[in-house]
Amino acid sequence: MLKIQAHDRLILALDLPSSSEAERFMDRVQDQITFVKVGLELYTAAGPDMVRRLIDRGKRVFLDLKFLDIEETVRRATERVAAMGVEFLTIHANRKALAAAVKGRGDSPLKLLAVTVLTNFDSHDLREMGIQHSVGDLVTARALLASEMGCDGVVASGEEPGVLRPKVGPRFLIVTPGVRPAGKDVDDHARATTPTRAITAGADYLVVGRPIRAASDPAAAAAAILSEMQAAFDARS
């Protein structure tokens, strides 16, 4: 079995308001970061050009746009994302949206990740939405749906990989956001976790934003997280 390299599994959430700020920040983290997540804020400000510039810099890109619309719209939008050379794309875990995204992805290497339950949601939020399931049960149901529909993985908080892994198998990707090194503020994540706990539970990729972006030395902060991740991956294997 090949050793898992933490350097390949840390995804920086590049949640910044402009392309110029994003470019400057990438200069600051240097080669510590090879995989970046572009979400709604940066994509709204800088669009596909920002994605292309990151890819031109040799970075892998996770486009976190959480598609949910009528099937034709999702299919065509997914086709455009695949053509950009993006590696990961998020889709809300709705059967019709997932099926459309799988069709739009075609034979491209784009990996589709179903969004299960956002990490700032808890059981109270679900009840307000009229959902009577527990967070864990809903995440599991949506992960199984994503697998059934041909997606490559899910986005799930650090509380869920231990439950999901036995149900979805070893090859289904679990990408965990809301990751905070021990002692750091969890910000607006209701279900935050540490790198070690997430990896031990079965997460494949970790998404980290503010602990790196807010650090006085982002490259050093990323290096510390990578060191913790590597120890956890080594222990797991």
Helices and strands as residue ranges (DSSP letters): H 6-9, E 10-13, H 19-29, G 30-32, E 35-38, H 40-56, E 60-67, H 71-84, E 88-92, H 95-105, E 111-115, H 123-128, H 135-149, E 153-155, H 161-168, E 173-176, H 195-201, E 205-208, H 210-213, H 218-236
